[in-house]
Amino acid sequence: MAKGKKRLEVIHLVCQETGDQNYTLRRKSGGEKLKLKKYSPRLRRHTVHVEKKK
């Protein structure tokens, strides 16, 4: 039997301090939630962004 393809899912990176959705990524499903330091335009500095599914 052939294996099914893993679909790419759209996720949003949300700033923990302001709650803004600043970035959108496409990645394979599964795995741990992302936590990245990204630039927040509202605060004008780098903050921690966490993954949120659409």
C-alpha positions as CSV (number, residue, x, y, z in Angstrom):
1,M,0.0,0.0,0.0
2,A,1.1,3.5,-0.7
3,K,1.6,6.0,2.1
4,G,-0.5,9.1,2.1
5,K,1.3,12.4,1.6
6,K,1.9,14.6,4.6
7,R,0.0,17.9,4.0
8,L,1.5,21.3,4.7
9,E,-0.5,23.3,7.2
10,V,-0.6,27.1,7.6
11,I,0.3,28.3,11.0
12,H,0.6,31.9,12.4
13,L,3.2,33.2,14.8
14,V,1.6,35.3,17.5
15,C,3.6,37.8,19.7
16,Q,3.2,36.8,23.3
17,E,3.4,40.4,24.5
18,T,0.9,42.1,22.2
19,G,-1.1,39.2,20.7
20,D,-0.5,40.4,17.1
21,Q,-0.2,37.8,14.3
22,N,3.0,39.0,12.6
23,Y,4.2,36.0,10.6
24,T,2.7,33.1,8.6
25,L,4.5,29.8,7.9
26,R,3.7,26.6,6.1
27,R,5.1,23.5,7.7
28,K,4.4,19.8,7.9
29,S,1.9,18.7,10.5
30,G,3.0,17.2,13.8
31,G,5.9,18.0,16.0
32,E,6.2,20.5,18.8
33,K,4.8,24.0,18.9
34,L,7.3,26.6,17.6
35,K,8.7,29.3,19.9
36,L,10.9,31.8,18.1
37,K,12.3,35.2,18.7
38,K,11.0,37.4,15.9
39,Y,10.7,41.1,15.3
40,S,7.5,42.8,16.5
41,P,6.8,46.0,14.5
42,R,4.5,47.5,17.1
43,L,7.1,47.2,19.9
44,R,10.1,47.8,17.6
45,R,12.1,45.0,19.2
46,H,12.5,41.2,19.1
47,T,10.0,39.3,21.2
48,V,9.0,35.6,21.7
49,H,6.4,34.5,19.1
50,V,4.5,31.2,19.5
51,E,2.6,29.0,17.1
52,K,-1.1,29.3,16.6
53,K,-3.1,27.2,14.1
54,K,-5.6,28.9,12.0
